[in-house]
Amino acid sequence: MQLIFVIPPVSRQAQELPIADNVLKLGPVSNQARHQGSLGRKMDNNMSKILVGINFYGNDFVLPQGGGPILGHEYLSLLSSYKLKLSWDGFNDEHYFDYTVAQELHRVFYPSLKSLSLRLEEAKSCGAGVSIWEIGQGFEYFFDLL
């Protein structure tokens, strides 16, 4: 029997929005690297048995209550309906946008080619494999990176 560890997307509380203490986002690539390095040392650098969890879905948070998952078609619908502008969260290495519905502020995080590339490159540099969470929920062009 082989033991395989999976490193799920690291979540951390949002720090830039005081009204959003309970918003969880995909963790920064620096956290991924730290966890992979720690596990690699414990496993005598046998990183080929480590899988890094990478999500192909996003999260739509109603601030400050919290939120839930958002799929590719829902993400595209929001972008086209609200004419939203993507921003880059450099701390968490993820694209996001904000919008308001019925006086509720939402923040949506969704993987992009840039955010996925950063995570895949970090996994590759450590010799780890990847495990895609909800592989059919993202965009087909995400597969171009694999």
N, C-alpha and C positions, 0 to 999 in steps of 0.2 A: 504494500500500500504506500502511495506517495502522498505527502502532505503538501498542499499548495496554499499559500497565504494570498489573500486578496486585499489590496489597499483600496478601500472605497474612497469616493470623492470626499475630501476633508471639508467639514463645515466649520464655520466660525461665526460668531455674532457680528453683525454690521456695526461698525464703529463710527462711520461718517454721518449717520443719521440718528440723532438722539431720540427721535420719535419711533425708531425701529429697533428697539433693543432685542427683539426676538427674531429678527430676520436672519436666516441661515443661508449662506452662499457656498458655492464651490470654493474650496480653499485655494490659496495661492500656490503656484508652482514651487515656491520655496519650501512650503510645508510638505509637499509631495517628495521633494528631494531629501528633506530631513528624515522623513519616515522611511524612505527607500534605503537611505544610507545606514540608518540604525538597524533595519532588518537585515540588510546585506552583511553587516558586521556580525550579527548574531548567527547568521546562517553560513558563516565562513565564505562570504561573498558569492554564494550560490544563488544569484538573483534570477536565474532562469526559472526558478520555482515560484517566483513572485509575480502576481498579476496586479496591475494598477487599474482600478475601476475608473472608467471614463464614461460620463453620461452623455447620451445623445438627445436628451430632453432638457427643458428649462424649468424655471420656477417663477411663478407670478405671485408676488407678495402684496397683500393689502396692508398698508402700514397704519398703525403699528401692530395689528393683530397677528399677522402671519399669512401664510398662503399655501399654495400647492403646485403640483406639476403643471406644465404647459407643453403641449405637443406642437410639432412643426406647423401644422395647418392653422392652429390657433394663434401661434406667434405671427405668421404671415398675415392673418386676418387683422390682428391688432395693428401691425405696422402700416397696413394699407388704409385702415379705417381712421386712424388718428394722425397719420402723416408724422410719425415719430422720428426722432433723431437718436441714433445709437451713440452711446458714450462708452469710453473704455475705463474700467476700474483697474488701475495699475497695481493696486495692492492685491486684489484677488485674481488678476489676470483673466478678466471676463468682461464681455460686452453686456450692456444693460440699457434700458430706457425706462422713463417714468411716464405715467399717464394718470388721468383722473376720471373716475366714473362715479356719478351720484355722490359727489363730494368726498370720495375715498381715493386717497393717493395710492397708486400701485407702483411697484418697482419690479421689472421683469429682467431676469438674467437668462441668457440662452447661449449655448455654445456657438462659437464661430470658428471659421478656419484658423484664425489666429490663436484663439484660446486652446483649441484642440491640438494644433501644431506644437505649442509650447509644452503641453502635457505629454504628448507622444514623444517629443524629443527628449524630455527628461527621463521618461521610462526607458527609451532606447539607450541613452547615455549610461544608465545604470545596469543595462543588460536585462531588464525586467520585461515581461510580456504585458499585454493589456487585456482587460475584460470590459466589453462595451455593455453599459446598462441601457436597457430598452433600445436595442439596436434598430428597430423599425420606426422609432418615434422622431428621428431627426430628418435631415435632408439627405438625398441620395449622394450629393457631392461630398458629404463627410467621408464616404468610403474612398474618395480619391487620396486621402491622407494615409490610409492603412497600407 
